[in-house]
Amino acid sequence: MGNVVAAALAFVGSHFLLSHPLRRPLVRAFGEKGFLGLYSLVAAVTLGWLAIAYRSAPPGVALWPVGDGLWAIGTILMLVSAILFMGSLVRNPALPQAAAGQVPEARGVFAITRHPMMWAFALWGMVHILVFPDPSNVVLALAIIVLALVGAHLQDRKKEALQPDFWREWERRTSYWPFVAVAAGRARIGKIGMHALAGGVVVWLAATWAHMPLAGWPAGIWRWIA
């Protein structure tokens, strides 16, 4: 368990350090390509350490009982996560080529949150804590949640410095927290798009089915129909 905690801290901490306070001095020292190589190496080593530590950790006592009710909630949240993830892959106004023009109105998953991919990862972590409350798994999932949500916040700060006019207006039209901008009338979901809806359903079905051959137990709707 201690090894899992140490590996999780190393993975998340090194990511934040290299992405923010250490990025500029390391780029000056090694160049952009050298920095990217160092970043990739550190990420691969710490992620590998976390994976090995997690797989080596003995099973712990579940922190709470998990019944069909929690599985049903988790199944729905994972579908939302898959839709957010697939919807984040296209028409992202945060991309540099999109930022070169006028700030667009938020639509689809970007009306829900300006960080749909990060919230997809965070929801993944939350669901895996909910339905598999093994202590080592909780640490692993918390690492993903912190990396996603704190990373999204720091991304906003970086974008404000790099593209102040565009990003501050984009922040005004959107929200960090899901559905806040919609509730405040600053954004309208409108059509989410089949790439998000159909793609999300396919990813959701495939990923939950894959738990059977990979983990040895059914997840999602396969828990009831497999």
BAFI-3210 file (N, C-alpha, C; in Angstrom, 3 decimals, decimal comma, padded with zeros to 6 digits):
// residues 226
n [1|2|3|4|5|6|7|8|9|10|11|12|13|14|15|16|17|18|19|20|21|22|23|24|25|26|27|28|29|30|31|32|33|34|35|36|37|38|39|40|41|42|43|44|45|46|47|48|49|50|51|52|53|54|55|56|57|58|59|60|61|62|63|64|65|66|67|68|69|70|71|72|73|74|75|76|77|78|79|80|81|82|83|84|85|86|87|88|89|90|91|92|93|94|95|96|97|98|99|100|101|102|103|104|105|106|107|108|109|110|111|112|113|114|115|116|117|118|119|120|121|122|123|124|125|126|127|128|129|130|131|132|133|134|135|136|137|138|139|140|141|142|143|144|145|146|147|148|149|150|151|152|153|154|155|156|157|158|159|160|161|162|163|164|165|166|167|168|169|170|171|172|173|174|175|176|177|178|179|180|181|182|183|184|185|186|187|188|189|190|191|192|193|194|195|196|197|198|199|200|201|202|203|204|205|206|207|208|209|210|211|212|213|214|215|216|217|218|219|220|221|222|223|224|225|226]
n.u [000,826|001,934|003,817|002,187|001,023|003,341|004,173|001,959|002,055|004,504|003,955|001,801|002,836|005,297|004,297|002,889|004,995|006,798|005,159|004,601|006,110|008,774|008,993|009,813|012,584|013,736|013,223|014,773|017,259|017,482|016,162|013,141|012,519|014,220|013,180|010,584|011,293|012,446|010,225|008,441|009,876|010,010|007,267|006,583|008,156|007,243|004,519|004,702|005,837|003,694|001,746|002,920|003,224|000,554|-000,506|000,942|000,123|-001,418|-004,790|-007,112|-009,284|-012,566|-013,783|-016,421|-019,646|-020,701|-023,393|-026,109|-027,273|-025,186|-023,684|-025,441|-025,546|-022,849|-022,639|-024,245|-022,882|-020,461|-021,258|-021,896|-019,320|-018,001|-019,354|-018,683|-015,918|-015,668|-016,975|-015,194|-013,199|-013,507|-014,025|-012,899|-012,616|-010,414|-008,149|-005,204|-005,563|-008,260|-008,446|-007,406|-009,303|-012,517|-014,029|-015,910|-019,401|-020,253|-020,953|-022,605|-020,734|-018,894|-020,368|-021,342|-019,065|-015,912|-013,830|-014,206|-012,841|-011,078|-012,915|-014,140|-012,116|-011,933|-014,493|-014,323|-012,414|-013,881|-016,049|-014,736|-013,755|-016,172|-017,398|-015,437|-014,028|-011,413|-008,506|-005,994|-006,890|-008,445|-006,465|-005,101|-007,196|-007,819|-005,468|-005,723|-008,018|-007,168|-005,043|-006,462|-008,447|-007,129|-005,165|-006,721|-007,556|-005,056|-004,380|-006,200|-005,143|-002,668|-003,472|-004,769|-002,595|-001,228|-003,092|-004,765|-007,053|-008,707|-009,031|-010,113|-012,568|-013,624|-013,746|-015,695|-017,947|-018,262|-017,921|-015,975|-016,888|-019,195|-022,208|-022,661|-022,411|-024,509|-026,728|-026,580|-027,272|-025,333|-024,472|-025,572|-026,617|-027,594|-027,268|-025,555|-024,272|-023,663|-021,172|-020,346|-022,492|-023,207|-020,611|-019,766|-021,473|-020,629|-017,920|-018,372|-019,817|-017,901|-015,667|-016,669|-017,424|-014,895|-013,897|-014,507|-012,839|-010,356|-010,280|-011,758|-014,323|-017,706|-018,700|-020,583|-023,515|-023,193|-023,007|-025,528|-026,544|-024,703]
n.v [-001,207|001,249|001,546|001,954|004,427|006,051|005,803|006,911|009,571|010,322|010,078|011,927|014,285|014,733|015,222|017,674|019,343|019,288|020,232|022,832|024,753|023,884|023,777|026,004|026,611|024,098|023,835|025,947|024,918|022,401|022,616|022,526|019,977|018,348|018,738|017,640|014,997|014,343|014,787|012,835|010,531|010,618|010,554|008,031|006,315|006,835|006,241|003,553|002,561|003,074|001,376|-001,168|-001,223|-001,110|-003,494|-005,289|-004,958|-006,403|-007,684|-005,574|-004,846|-004,097|-000,763|-000,072|-001,667|-002,874|-002,769|-003,499|-000,987|000,988|000,080|000,603|003,426|003,961|002,824|004,514|006,950|006,312|006,108|008,794|009,817|008,612|009,832|012,533|012,315|011,406|013,499|015,546|015,309|016,515|019,644|021,391|024,366|025,212|024,590|025,696|026,572|027,113|029,092|031,235|032,735|034,379|034,185|031,331|030,402|028,338|024,969|021,750|019,249|021,041|023,108|022,035|021,713|023,380|021,700|018,924|016,479|016,193|016,048|013,703|011,830|012,271|011,469|008,795|007,982|008,530|006,754|004,279|004,285|004,265|001,758|-000,115|-000,205|-000,846|-000,240|000,257|000,658|002,925|004,836|004,858|005,696|008,183|009,540|009,831|011,438|013,806|014,556|015,087|017,100|019,136|019,588|020,605|023,041|024,348|024,450|026,341|028,637|028,813|029,181|031,618|033,295|032,919|033,376|035,773|037,474|035,842|033,530|034,433|035,400|033,033|031,583|033,101|032,401|029,763|027,022|025,775|023,835|021,206|021,972|024,438|026,862|026,477|026,421|029,029|030,417|031,181|029,481|027,117|023,859|022,521|020,676|017,765|015,998|013,233|012,064|012,260|011,138|008,566|007,582|007,677|005,788|003,439|003,276|003,103|000,665|-001,121|-000,736|-001,407|-004,053|-005,139|-005,516|-008,088|-010,105|-009,005|-008,273|-010,193|-010,015|-008,845|-005,568|-002,460|-002,529|-005,142|-006,522|-007,277|-008,550|-010,267]
n.w [000,000|000,815|-001,192|-003,411|-002,773|-002,735|-005,417|-006,725|-005,793|-006,904|-009,645|-010,106|-008,914|-010,308|-012,835|-012,507|-011,646|-013,824|-015,836|-015,146|-012,948|-013,514|-016,235|-017,968|-017,163|-017,782|-020,513|-021,443|-020,777|-022,092|-024,502|-026,561|-027,680|-026,196|-023,648|-023,985|-024,421|-021,919|-020,274|-021,256|-020,629|-017,783|-017,210|-018,269|-016,684|-014,039|-014,328|-015,035|-012,671|-010,918|-012,020|-011,684|-008,892|-008,117|-009,204|-007,743|-005,164|-002,331|-002,071|-000,413|002,394|001,541|001,600|001,870|001,487|-001,713|-003,732|-006,077|-006,385|-006,192|-008,331|-010,444|-010,401|-010,937|-013,490|-015,076|-014,728|-015,947|-018,589|-019,090|-018,755|-020,955|-023,097|-022,694|-023,092|-025,810|-027,078|-026,595|-028,432|-030,887|-032,581|-030,660|-029,045|-027,689|-029,028|-030,773|-033,494|-033,583|-031,696|-032,966|-034,226|-033,829|-030,594|-030,038|-029,535|-026,808|-027,281|-027,272|-025,581|-024,621|-023,700|-021,416|-019,787|-019,930|-019,922|-020,920|-021,448|-019,276|-017,165|-017,905|-017,366|-014,610|-013,736|-014,407|-012,495|-010,119|-010,347|-010,284|-007,722|-006,358|-006,988|-006,547|-003,874|-002,891|-000,968|-002,333|-004,944|-004,548|-004,004|-006,488|-008,237|-007,096|-007,693|-010,467|-010,552|-009,210|-010,892|-013,241|-012,553|-011,056|-012,909|-015,029|-013,922|-013,637|-016,296|-017,222|-015,970|-017,273|-019,937|-019,694|-019,367|-021,776|-023,836|-023,228|-023,897|-025,543|-023,890|-021,443|-022,261|-023,242|-020,847|-019,601|-021,038|-020,532|-018,165|-015,468|-013,628|-014,225|-015,953|-014,722|-016,193|-017,978|-016,251|-015,362|-017,588|-019,417|-021,327|-023,787|-024,249|-026,587|-029,666|-029,017|-030,664|-032,871|-032,925|-030,316|-028,811|-030,070|-030,412|-027,743|-026,551|-027,833|-026,986|-024,229|-024,013|-025,061|-023,357|-020,816|-021,276|-021,690|-019,178|-018,418|-019,832|-019,099|-016,345|-015,122|-014,122|-014,604|-015,733|-015,740|-017,809|-018,464|-016,159|-015,494|-017,740|-018,820]
ca.u [000,000|002,828|004,432|001,175|000,925|004,565|004,148|000,921|002,584|005,552|003,329|001,053|003,710|006,237|003,541|002,639|006,258|007,355|004,243|004,419|007,264|010,058|008,974|010,627|014,028|014,170|013,224|015,971|018,453|017,541|015,399|011,782|012,525|014,838|012,213|009,533|011,857|012,557|008,861|007,898|010,590|009,557|005,872|006,551|008,744|006,363|003,298|005,050|005,976|002,354|001,064|003,526|002,885|-000,868|-000,717|001,622|-000,485|-002,369|-006,167|-007,446|-010,684|-013,387|-014,102|-017,873|-020,287|-021,113|-024,518|-026,600|-027,556|-023,950|-023,311|-026,315|-025,060|-021,567|-022,859|-024,745|-021,802|-019,471|-021,797|-021,671|-017,886|-017,657|-019,897|-017,822|-014,619|-015,776|-017,340|-014,058|-012,192|-013,727|-014,508|-012,440|-012,196|-009,161|-007,036|-004,622|-006,123|-009,582|-008,268|-006,938|-010,448|-013,425|-014,409|-017,200|-020,347|-020,062|-021,991|-022,362|-020,112|-018,151|-021,320|-021,443|-017,835|-014,868|-012,831|-014,933|-011,958|-010,592|-014,018|-014,350|-011,148|-012,297|-015,647|-013,797|-011,837|-014,935|-016,830|-013,937|-013,747|-017,519|-017,770|-014,324|-013,382|-010,184|-007,636|-005,025|-007,625|-008,837|-005,286|-004,896|-008,256|-007,651|-004,376|-006,282|-008,937|-006,374|-004,320|-007,409|-009,151|-006,138|-004,553|-007,625|-007,471|-003,766|-004,451|-006,878|-004,213|-001,670|-004,118|-005,013|-001,341|-000,827|-004,143|-005,634|-008,347|-009,519|-009,375|-011,002|-013,912|-014,072|-014,123|-016,955|-019,040|-018,278|-017,694|-015,100|-017,754|-020,239|-023,569|-022,791|-022,680|-025,853|-027,684|-026,513|-027,723|-024,213|-024,219|-026,719|-026,050|-027,938|-026,978|-024,269|-023,642|-023,601|-019,813|-020,273|-023,506|-023,005|-019,248|-019,716|-022,142|-019,750|-016,781|-018,920|-020,118|-016,663|-014,804|-017,242|-017,319|-013,500|-013,592|-014,667|-011,600|-009,165|-010,321|-012,396|-015,672|-018,443|-018,945|-021,617|-024,736|-022,851|-023,194|-026,893|-026,956|-023,677]
ca.v [000,000|002,398|001,672|002,544|005,844|006,714|005,850|007,869|010,909|010,581|010,247|013,189|015,402|015,000|015,819|019,085|020,067|019,427|020,977|024,230|025,533|023,464|023,713|027,031|026,399|022,887|024,129|026,756|024,087|021,258|022,825|021,992|018,536|017,699|018,760|016,665|013,677|014,156|014,696|011,526|009,508|010,659|010,096|006,591|005,623|006,936|005,493|002,137|002,278|003,031|000,171|-002,342|-001,175|-001,426|-004,916|-006,074|-004,739|-007,458|-007,190|-005,036|-004,949|-003,053|000,301|-000,089|-002,690|-002,415|-003,530|-003,112|000,445|001,696|-000,313|001,320|004,813|003,944|002,525|005,737|007,946|005,932|006,495|010,242|009,996|008,242|010,861|013,710|012,040|011,387|014,838|016,466|015,041|017,324|021,026|021,931|025,758|025,483|024,317|026,954|027,043|027,670|030,296|032,334|033,521|034,908|033,217|030,747|030,048|026,975|024,049|020,349|018,937|022,211|023,918|021,395|022,125|023,660|020,634|017,648|015,318|016,070|015,576|012,293|011,070|012,384|010,605|007,418|007,735|008,519|005,520|003,140|004,317|003,942|000,348|-000,987|000,569|-001,416|000,894|000,548|001,208|004,286|005,682|004,981|006,506|009,555|010,137|010,225|012,558|015,004|014,924|015,647|018,324|020,181|019,882|021,478|024,371|024,943|024,729|027,636|029,708|028,924|029,755|033,039|034,010|032,823|033,921|036,406|037,954|034,701|032,572|035,028|035,416|031,634|031,250|033,778|031,716|028,358|026,818|024,677|022,806|020,817|022,510|025,738|027,888|026,219|026,856|030,483|031,000|031,638|028,488|026,271|022,593|022,294|019,342|017,229|015,405|011,778|011,616|012,140|010,222|007,206|007,191|007,439|004,513|002,354|003,196|002,647|-000,759|-001,873|-000,649|-002,176|-005,464|-005,566|-005,919|-009,537|-010,842|-008,402|-008,264|-011,410|-009,779|-007,941|-004,182|-001,800|-003,301|-006,567|-007,122|-007,813|-009,301|-011,227]
ca.w [000,000|000,853|-002,510|-004,302|-002,423|-003,193|-006,877|-007,127|-005,532|-007,888|-010,962|-010,161|-008,578|-011,401|-013,941|-012,223|-011,591|-015,169|-016,694|-014,731|-012,482|-014,067|-017,693|-018,614|-017,009|-018,470|-021,948|-021,703|-020,624|-023,006|-025,719|-026,523|-027,922|-025,046|-022,550|-024,261|-024,184|-020,470|-019,742|-021,628|-019,875|-016,392|-017,184|-018,511|-015,535|-012,868|-014,614|-014,926|-011,241|-010,337|-012,497|-011,042|-007,470|-007,970|-009,482|-006,712|-003,847|-001,953|-001,925|000,896|002,818|000,922|002,549|002,048|000,656|-003,041|-004,255|-007,394|-006,430|-006,535|-009,688|-011,381|-010,451|-011,627|-014,901|-015,713|-014,734|-016,950|-019,896|-019,181|-018,953|-022,328|-023,990|-022,541|-023,699|-027,270|-027,522|-026,459|-029,458|-032,092|-032,440|-029,385|-029,248|-026,986|-029,925|-031,273|-034,749|-033,302|-030,894|-033,807|-034,670|-032,818|-029,573|-030,424|-028,494|-026,308|-027,720|-026,985|-024,300|-024,145|-022,934|-020,100|-019,103|-020,917|-019,804|-020,933|-021,366|-017,904|-016,324|-018,242|-016,577|-013,191|-013,501|-014,413|-011,180|-009,106|-010,472|-009,854|-006,255|-005,901|-007,131|-006,172|-002,810|-002,359|-000,642|-003,399|-006,072|-004,178|-004,208|-007,929|-008,818|-006,607|-008,457|-011,755|-010,315|-008,917|-012,106|-014,211|-012,153|-010,768|-014,201|-015,785|-013,315|-014,002|-017,727|-017,348|-015,598|-018,329|-021,117|-019,418|-019,597|-023,182|-024,707|-022,221|-024,412|-025,965|-022,840|-020,439|-022,844|-023,270|-019,478|-019,292|-021,731|-020,148|-016,729|-015,055|-013,054|-015,182|-015,984|-014,048|-017,203|-018,508|-015,233|-015,263|-018,841|-020,226|-022,360|-024,147|-024,707|-027,983|-030,163|-028,577|-031,843|-032,881|-032,608|-028,862|-028,299|-030,573|-030,071|-026,312|-026,250|-028,293|-026,060|-022,937|-024,107|-025,269|-022,185|-019,708|-021,642|-021,586|-017,803|-018,245|-020,136|-018,507|-014,879|-014,641|-013,608|-015,491|-015,297|-016,534|-018,028|-018,572|-014,842|-015,418|-018,932|-019,263]
c.u [000,863|003,488|003,463|001,050|002,137|004,572|003,116|001,398|003,650|004,952|002,641|001,985|004,680|005,530|003,334|003,928|006,826|006,466|004,212|005,712|008,589|010,115|009,924|012,117|014,539|014,179|014,447|017,230|018,583|016,861|014,037|011,748|013,155|013,911|011,128|010,032|011,974|011,183|008,272|008,562|010,110|008,129|005,796|007,069|007,797|005,046|003,556|005,202|004,611|001,618|001,607|003,165|001,429|-001,124|-000,091|000,969|-001,464|-003,773|-006,421|-008,908|-011,458|-013,844|-015,603|-018,462|-020,784|-022,215|-024,956|-026,883|-026,327|-023,493|-024,164|-025,867|-023,750|-021,710|-023,334|-023,639|-020,723|-019,959|-021,615|-020,197|-017,481|-018,163|-019,061|-016,486|-014,704|-016,139|-016,197|-013,066|-012,356|-014,288|-014,154|-011,942|-010,910|-007,949|-006,512|-005,250|-007,523|-009,456|-007,824|-008,089|-011,269|-013,816|-015,787|-018,134|-020,095|-021,247|-021,613|-021,719|-019,318|-019,070|-021,497|-020,256|-016,789|-013,740|-013,504|-014,035|-011,468|-011,689|-014,369|-013,395|-011,514|-013,490|-015,235|-013,231|-012,891|-015,733|-016,028|-013,725|-015,097|-017,776|-016,644|-013,490|-012,241|-009,206|-006,635|-005,713|-008,075|-007,672|-005,045|-005,929|-008,169|-006,527|-004,883|-007,201|-008,166|-005,642|-005,246|-007,941|-008,204|-005,430|-005,413|-007,581|-006,165|-003,701|-005,149|-005,929|-003,169|-002,254|-004,423|-003,759|-000,955|-001,811|-005,160|-007,001|-009,259|-009,971|-010,298|-012,428|-014,480|-014,487|-015,446|-018,134|-019,202|-018,117|-016,739|-015,952|-018,875|-021,588|-023,724|-023,123|-024,071|-026,903|-027,723|-026,953|-026,603|-023,906|-025,479|-026,175|-026,345|-027,684|-025,592|-023,537|-023,522|-022,200|-019,645|-021,242|-023,268|-021,606|-019,109|-020,346|-021,257|-018,567|-017,223|-019,171|-018,834|-015,802|-015,364|-017,224|-015,903|-013,108|-013,682|-013,399|-010,376|-009,133|-011,002|-013,759|-016,366|-018,636|-020,029|-022,850|-024,455|-022,985|-024,554|-027,247|-025,932|-023,938]
c.v [001,261|002,639|002,294|004,039|006,614|006,859|006,854|009,305|011,279|010,862|011,598|014,383|015,741|015,636|017,311|019,893|020,313|020,265|022,462|024,867|025,164|023,516|024,727|026,821|025,156|023,078|024,972|025,894|023,030|021,487|022,157|020,479|017,775|017,646|017,717|015,238|013,362|013,970|013,314|010,412|009,450|010,142|008,585|005,824|005,658|006,203|003,992|001,709|002,148|001,760|-001,083|-002,391|-001,571|-002,920|-005,798|-005,955|-005,862|-006,878|-006,701|-005,261|-003,789|-002,041|000,434|-001,184|-002,096|-003,334|-003,010|-001,613|001,251|001,336|000,416|002,778|004,881|003,695|003,759|006,787|007,594|006,214|007,994|010,528|009,699|009,283|012,132|013,499|012,101|012,768|015,824|016,344|015,878|018,684|021,617|023,366|026,112|025,241|025,615|027,464|027,626|028,991|031,486|033,233|034,051|033,811|032,655|030,620|028,602|026,111|022,626|020,140|020,116|023,224|023,332|021,801|022,404|022,631|019,265|016,427|015,107|015,573|014,124|011,414|011,096|011,502|009,138|007,085|007,631|007,219|004,324|003,127|003,833|002,435|-000,623|-000,290|-000,163|-000,270|001,253|001,157|002,638|005,249|005,918|005,907|007,959|010,266|010,625|011,437|013,852|015,480|015,599|017,005|019,452|020,576|020,803|022,902|025,069|025,254|026,063|028,786|029,908|029,578|031,238|033,864|034,034|033,493|034,663|036,828|036,792|033,884|033,161|035,110|034,005|031,171|031,897|033,027|030,263|028,237|025,658|023,520|022,480|021,468|023,872|026,836|027,715|026,719|028,373|031,180|031,510|030,679|027,674|024,996|022,359|020,856|018,891|016,573|013,902|011,259|011,429|011,082|008,787|006,706|006,875|006,119|003,342|002,169|002,644|001,145|-001,584|-001,892|-001,455|-003,676|-005,982|-005,941|-007,435|-010,298|-010,290|-008,493|-009,493|-011,208|-008,741|-006,563|-003,586|-002,670|-004,787|-007,284|-007,801|-008,691|-010,332|-012,607]
c.w [000,000|-000,492|-003,508|-004,043|-002,947|-004,714|-007,382|-006,925|-006,553|-009,267|-011,075|-009,925|-009,687|-012,595|-013,707|-012,213|-012,986|-016,079|-016,367|-014,216|-013,137|-015,585|-018,340|-018,413|-017,728|-019,986|-022,310|-021,668|-021,721|-024,346|-025,631|-026,714|-026,757|-023,855|-022,767|-024,052|-022,706|-019,846|-020,025|-020,832|-018,432|-016,280|-017,341|-017,292|-014,333|-013,090|-014,517|-013,475|-010,589|-010,751|-011,800|-009,557|-007,245|-008,164|-008,401|-005,341|-003,518|-001,827|-000,510|001,233|002,199|001,969|002,781|001,157|-000,659|-003,554|-005,610|-007,494|-006,825|-007,944|-010,726|-011,530|-011,230|-013,114|-015,654|-015,807|-015,753|-018,360|-020,116|-019,446|-020,395|-023,324|-023,905|-023,251|-025,221|-027,808|-027,461|-027,602|-030,716|-031,714|-031,068|-029,592|-028,525|-027,887|-030,525|-032,557|-034,563|-032,556|-031,725|-034,250|-033,511|-031,825|-029,904|-029,237|-028,070|-026,727|-027,313|-025,629|-023,746|-023,474|-021,530|-019,237|-020,173|-020,854|-019,840|-020,834|-019,934|-016,966|-016,648|-017,440|-015,087|-012,860|-013,511|-013,037|-010,093|-009,142|-009,974|-008,343|-005,723|-005,899|-006,760|-005,099|-002,114|-002,100|-001,743|-004,621|-005,788|-004,400|-005,697|-008,562|-008,362|-007,351|-009,814|-011,593|-010,080|-010,162|-013,108|-013,773|-011,765|-012,054|-015,046|-015,243|-013,702|-015,494|-017,981|-017,043|-016,690|-019,569|-020,926|-019,673|-021,071|-024,127|-023,851|-022,750|-024,770|-024,766|-021,782|-020,979|-022,910|-021,875|-019,098|-019,889|-021,294|-018,638|-016,520|-014,533|-014,021|-014,892|-015,287|-015,061|-017,805|-017,530|-015,118|-016,540|-019,727|-021,375|-022,591|-024,766|-026,182|-028,397|-029,694|-029,733|-031,719|-032,595|-031,102|-028,348|-028,743|-030,230|-028,594|-025,926|-026,654|-027,344|-024,709|-022,944|-024,218|-024,011|-021,018|-020,008|-021,416|-020,162|-017,626|-018,625|-019,414|-016,983|-014,291|-014,019|-014,476|-014,880|-016,177|-016,668|-018,147|-017,238|-014,735|-016,609|-019,382|-018,676]
res [m|g|n|v|v|a|a|a|l|a|f|v|g|s|h|f|l|l|s|h|p|l|r|r|p|l|v|r|a|f|g|e|k|g|f|l|g|l|y|s|l|v|a|a|v|t|l|g|w|l|a|i|a|y|r|s|a|p|p|g|v|a|l|w|p|v|g|d|g|l|w|a|i|g|t|i|l|m|l|v|s|a|i|l|f|m|g|s|l|v|r|n|p|a|l|p|q|a|a|a|g|q|v|p|e|a|r|g|v|f|a|i|t|r|h|p|m|m|w|a|f|a|l|w|g|m|v|h|i|l|v|f|p|d|p|s|n|v|v|l|a|l|a|i|i|v|l|a|l|v|g|a|h|l|q|d|r|k|k|e|a|l|q|p|d|f|w|r|e|w|e|r|r|t|s|y|w|p|f|v|a|v|a|a|g|r|a|r|i|g|k|i|g|m|h|a|l|a|g|g|v|v|v|w|l|a|a|t|w|a|h|m|p|l|a|g|w|p|a|g|i|w|r|w|i|a]
***
